[in-house]
Amino acid sequence: MKRVVFCDFDGTITVEETFVAVLKKFAPELSAKLLPEIYARRVSLREGVRKILESIPSSRYWEILEFTQLQPMRRDFVELLDFLEFQGVPLVVVSGGLRGMVEVVLDNLVNRVHAIHAVDVDTGSPYLKVSSEYEGGTELIAKVQVMSKYPAYQKIAIGDSVTDLNMALQASTVFARAHLAAYLDEQRKTYIPWNTFLDVRDYLAKLWNKT
């Protein structure tokens, strides 16, 4: 592959931070305690998110999916997919949230993304049990590990939050908004601000037209 686009899900493909909303709704007390610590980077994503998820009864997993299904996607995601398909560039969804959540929101678009890498859960015990093929370092989904599976000379990252920071630092081109932009400012990492996926599409069209 010459180029690959790695796209976050929560707050990037979805309008709201869907996964955070799920944690707050289904584990409110633990979320109130740990989420501020995660955002302040005093507690790792790997430790904090696992603790919150594994405090949720497995019987509520289907409620989580029903709640997630109602979350709107950000406008113009389909237009970005159309553009990338025309260019022959795969889009890989990399989410620190649950795979089931990603799939119910994408619905029939699942078959149009190249791959989905996200957290899996086992519902066979009284409480959710987290599993991840790419767990490592501070992350349940070590997005840099995922990126390494896709050798390409140009790796583009699209994100919005602290969960996307490591991925953004390793990408050759970064589209950042919200919290991620602030974190990248701290790290002095260059990025392209964006509000809609049309911003991403149009920038890439100009960039690739020059190369």
N, C-alpha and C positions, 0 to 999 in steps of 0.2 A: 504494500500500500504506500502511495506517495503521501497521502494526507488522511488524517482521521480527526473527527470532531468528538470530543468527550463532553457530554452534557449532564450537569447535575439535574436532579428531579424536583426536590422540595424547594419551593420558592423560586425556581428557575423555569421548569416546564409548567408547574402549577403556579397560580397567582399568589397563593399564601404558602407559608411554611407548613405544609400539610402534616409532615411527620411530627413537628413540634406541637401542632394542634392536637394530634392523636395522643402524644405523651401527656399533655396537660389535661386532656379530657378523661383518659383512662387510668392515669396515675398522678392525680393532681398534687398530692402532698409531696411525693418524692420529686416530682418535676419542679415544684416551686423551690425545693432545696438544692437540687443538682444543676438545673439548667443555667442559672446565673454563674455557677462555678465553671461550667463548660465554656460558656461564652467568654469568661475572664481567663480561660485557659489554665485554671488551677486544678481542674479535674479533666482527664482525657476523655475524648469521645468514646473510646473503647470501654473505659470503666464506667462512665456515667450513663451512657445509653443502655449498656447491658443491664445495669442495676435497675433502671427504670422499666425496661421491657420485661425483665424476668420477675417483676413484682405484679404483672398483669395476669389475671386468671386466663387460662387457655380458652375457657368457655366464652370469653368476650372477643375472641379473634374475629369472628364473623361480624360482630358489631363494628369492629375497627374497619373492616373492608367496606361495610355499608356506609359508614361515616365518610370514608375516603372517596367513595364513588361519586359523592355529591360535590367534590371540590373541583372548581373550574380550572381548566388549563389556560395558560397565558395565550393571548391572541397571537396569531401568525406562526404558531409552531408548525402547522401543516405546510405553510409557504416555505419555511426553512427546509423541511424534509423534501419538498418538491425540488428546491434548488440543489440540495446536496445529491439527490438521486440523479438529477440531470448531469451534475458534475462527476458522478461516479465516486463520491466521497461518503464513506460510511459514518453514521452517527451512532455512538455508543453511549447508552444511558448508564451513568455511574451514580448510585444513590447510597447514602448512609442509612436510608430508611428500609422499609420492608419490601421485598420483591412483590408480594401480593398487592400492596398498595400501588406500586408502580403499574402493575398489569391492569388493575381495575380502572385506573384513570386513563391510561393510554387506550384501552379497549381495542378497537380494530386497528389502531396504529402500531400495536405491538409488532406486527409482521413487517412494518416498514422501518423499524430501527434494526441496526445490525446486531446488537446484543444488549442485554440488561444485566448489570452486575449490582446486586443489592443484598441486603441481609435476609437470610432465611430463618424461619422459626419452626420449631417442633411443637405441635399442640397436643402431643400424646401424654403429657404430664399435667398436673393440676395448674401449673403456671407455665407461661411461654418459656421455651428454651431456645436461646439464640445460637445460630451457627453461621459461620462465614468462611468461604473458601479463601478470602483475601484479608483475613484479620492480621494485623501487624502494627507494631509501633504504638501510636496513640489512637489508631482508628479500627473500628469494626470492619469497615471496608477501606483497606489501604489503597487509595485511588492511584497512587504512583505504581503500586504493584500491578493494578489492572492495566495502566498505560503501557507497562513494559511488555504486555502480551501482544501489543500491536506495533510492530516495528514500522516506523514511517519517518520521513525526514521533516514533516510538518505536523505537529500535534497541537490542536486547537482546543482550548478549554472554555466552557461557558458555565458560570456559577454566580452565587450570590452570598455565600456565608462561610463561616469558619471551617465547615466540613469540606470546603473546596480549596482551602489554602494550599495544602501540599501539592495537589494536582496543578493548581495555577502556577506555583513556583517552578514546576518542571516543564510546563507547556511552552511552546515557542511563540504562541499567540494566545492572549487571554482576553475574554470578554467578561467584565466584572461589574456588578452592581451591588448596592446596599452594603451589608457588613463586609463582604469580600473586598470591595474597593478600599474600604478603610484599612483592612489588614494588609493589603498590598501596598498602600501608601506607607505604612510603617516599615515594610520590608524593602521599600524603594524598587518594587517590581513594576515595570511598565504594563499597562493594560488599556483596553478600549472600553469606555463606559457604554452601556446599552440600556434601553428601556423596553423595546420590543424585539422580537426575533427578526423583524424586517431590518432593524439596525444591523444585526449580525449578518444577515443575508447580503445586504448592500455593501457592507465593508468587505466581506469575503469576495464578492463578485469583482470589486475594484482591485483587491489584492491579487487575486488569481489571474486577473486579466493582464497584470503587469509581469507575471512570471511565466 
